[in-house]
């Protein structure tokens, strides 16, 4: 069992930065692929970024590549999402997710993730 708690959301102007943290409880965190997803009003949940259990592989949606960076600290059971050069279209609720069954890499598919955080709102003003 893994429980995820996100923090770091808020209101920021376009061009600004935010840093998310997701703290996990449970013994399987260090062996779990982790992902960040987001959902804007009226839209489906979409992939943002993911990282393999070791941190050796990272994956990004084209829309955030070069602006967002995902990282993890297995000693602290934490995964981060650094978001720079934010745009109004980044406005959404952001979710942290865990995929403990994945032995290598990480996926972009929400259904592959077994555990989800409660979500945290990001609003980017023009």
Secondary structure as GFF3:
##gff-version 3
##sequence-region A 1 126
A	DSSP	beta_strand	3	7	.	.	.	ID=ss1
A	DSSP	beta_strand	10	13	.	.	.	ID=ss2
A	DSSP	beta_strand	18	25	.	.	.	ID=ss3
A	DSSP	three_ten_helix	29	31	.	.	.	ID=ss4
A	DSSP	beta_strand	33	39	.	.	.	ID=ss5
A	DSSP	beta_strand	46	51	.	.	.	ID=ss6
A	DSSP	beta_strand	58	60	.	.	.	ID=ss7
A	DSSP	beta_strand	68	73	.	.	.	ID=ss8
A	DSSP	three_ten_helix	74	76	.	.	.	ID=ss9
A	DSSP	beta_strand	78	83	.	.	.	ID=ss10
A	DSSP	three_ten_helix	88	90	.	.	.	ID=ss11
A	DSSP	beta_strand	92	99	.	.	.	ID=ss12
A	DSSP	three_ten_helix	110	112	.	.	.	ID=ss13
A	DSSP	beta_strand	115	116	.	.	.	ID=ss14
A	DSSP	beta_strand	120	125	.	.	.	ID=ss15
###
